[in-house]
Amino acid sequence: MKYIIKKMSVSVCAVLLLASCKKFSDINVNPIAADSSQVQVEYFINNSIVGAQMDPDVAERSFVLYWKPAGRQASDWDGGAINVGSYNDGWSTNYYNQLSGWLNNANTAIQIGESKIAAGTAKSYTPNLIQVARIWRAYLMSEFSDNFGPMPVDAFKGTNPQFNDVKTVYYYMLAELKDAASKLDLSVNSSDIAKQDPAYGYNYTQWKKYATSMRLRLAMRLSEVDAGKAKTEFEDACADVNNLITSLDDNFQVQEKDGWSPLTGVMTRSWDTQPLSVTLRNMYLGLGGVKSADQLGAAFQSAIKPANWLGQRYLDHFPVKNNDPVTGYWLDGLPYSIDPRAYKAFSIPGDVNNPNYPKQNGDFDVISTRNLKTSKGDKLKSVDAKYTWNARIDGDFGPKDPMNELFNYGGTMPRINMQFRNSTQKRIFFAAWETYFLLAEASVRGWTTPVNGKTAYEKGITLSFNYWDNGVVAPGTAAISPFVTAYLASADYNNCGTSVSWDHTTEPPASRSMQFEDGYTGTPGSASIVYPANTLYKSGTVKNDRLTKIITQKFIAQCPWLPLETWNDHRRLGLPFFENPTIELPISTLPALTDGTYMTSNVKFFPQRLKYPSVLSNSSPEGYQQAKDALGSDDAVLTPLWWAKQQ
């Protein structure tokens, strides 16, 4: 049998963390890889794309327990790790090994395609497949680097590759995307292998749009650390808007399938509660001025509260050592107004007759009444969470934790809705709204763009609204696109002090007067609620400028498919506002977060990356040392990447 792939040493495989450290040439034992005439490039591309959809094992650990909490699309209630600066070596190993396999397949596709061309056995579409594999490989490299940091850019070339720093990795990816896109022949017909491409069916025009839009994403990632390079790359990529993903039909997305395979939905594990995060709750509430009464049916009307209502205050049971602007309060009903996408994405507790209600967790689905207890464990009060809207903050609740069933029970809080749990959707990797929000940000920065900032911003929001009405099946919810005109014009502030309207940049007042009742006695009261100071962005003095609006809207639009990107934006900009973990007791993994600092924001309070798994240091100490040297600091969760805020 003729080998068509160069053998690689065990040390190289260790560097790339193939789980078993097999030689790369072992791929040749695959039945479809018998010899150069039988091996097909498209098989390896398909295997790489399908594999990256993540089987339930790796999806739960990376997508649900790492990315969603780090990107604040869900509370860390299920994991208790990443958002307090901790990690799980087993989770990281599992993800790292599989990611290396996806990269392996992409690189193999390139090598096989090149060998076929050299041997004169290539098909008309082989050169294009090589470019597709290069484009997809660039995405996988970005996923690798945005999680761990340094990686080898010369991997799988038959020599022991060196770990490169993140700057080198980014420059390489940007060059690859530009070159590969330029070499795609859009006239080539590949309909006979279309089924081997689960994203675009080998529509090369769409692959070119994906490559060019990815250049926008990666170029913008450098905006705070390498502004000249970022501007040059971005402006070059966006010069022709026809080469970008600008419609929902162009989204890079892959259909999920039920079962247990890489195509199983990434959010399907029934035991993963995936409740609404405090970050999202604060962004949603009041944003856009769309009333809950206009969004919900008759059964909910009596549960909707006035605009100035905080809810019930439980200072003895709820954590207060954090900078959540409404900490200590339980909203005993539904908000007066809320971003219309909130009810699309998350369930209302107790709405059990809704076909979209997440019915996977037994009594989570039917029981919404839970107890607050005394310090001795006796029942103090029962609280009914039906038709309420609350979120559990991450961190250490200290002695309040065992006293508080209300926050330690997933059924009392909004959870990601059923359509994302049953493998019926298309997993999105890049959507048209992101293109427009990137263009809007570039415009704010003064870069040359094909559309102005306001147009791009409003188009991004509109596409997000359209997606929820047309691109995703959400039974039990009404259309929200009719709200978009009023939403775009709204000057109402959310809990973070940000409004929607592009032209409304007036900063919110220092505080707002709100009403509440003591949860224990029922005594009414009033409170002056201060809008949070996000000291990671402009020293906390700005809450409603255009960049804050853009990133707020981008964050909401990316939910729930792109938590890695919401994490990336926060690491890059400090936007949007992320509340600190609560510290009723000190958190050993966040030593800088103390009684004296919890009201400020600091990169030392938020996860910055994933540690390399121990299999790297154990199997390749030299490679691990290279990685740490390229990182330039400790291999730690709190070590910022090159392009991220450093302090």
Buried (B, 14 or more C-beta within 10 A) or exposed (E): EEEBBEEBBEBBBBBBBBBEBBBBEBBBEEEEBBEBEEBBBBBBBBBBBBBBBBBBBBBBBBBBBBBBBBBBBBBBBBBBBBBBBBBBEEBBBBBBBBBBBBBBBBBBBBBBBBBBBEEEEBBEBBBBBBBBBBBBBBBBBBBBBBBBBBBBBEBBBBEBBBBBBBBBBBBBBBEBBBEBBEEBEEEBEBEEBBEBBBBBEBBBEBBBBBBBBBBBBBBBBBBBBBEEBBBBBBBBBBEEEEBBBBEBEBBBBBEBBEEEBBBBBBBBBEEBBBBBBBBBBBBBBBBBBBBBEEBBEEEBEEBBBEEEBBBBBBBBBBBBBBBBBBBBBBBBBBBBBBBBBBBBBBBBBBBBEBEBBBBBBEEBBEBBBBBBBEEEEEEBBEBBBBBBBBBBBBBBBBEBBEBBBBBBBBBBBBBBBBBBBBBBBBBBBBBBBBBBBBBBBBBBBEBEBBBEBBBBBBBBBBBBBBBBBEBBEBEBBBBBBBBBEEBBBBEBBBBBBBBBBBEBBEBBEEEBEBBBBEBBEEEEEEBEBBBBBBBBBBEBEBBBBBBBBBBBBBBBBBBBBBBBBBBBBBBBBBBBBBBBBBBBBEBEBBEEBEEEBBBBBBBBBBBBBBBBBEBBBEBBEEBBEBBBEBBBBEBBBBBBBBBBBEE
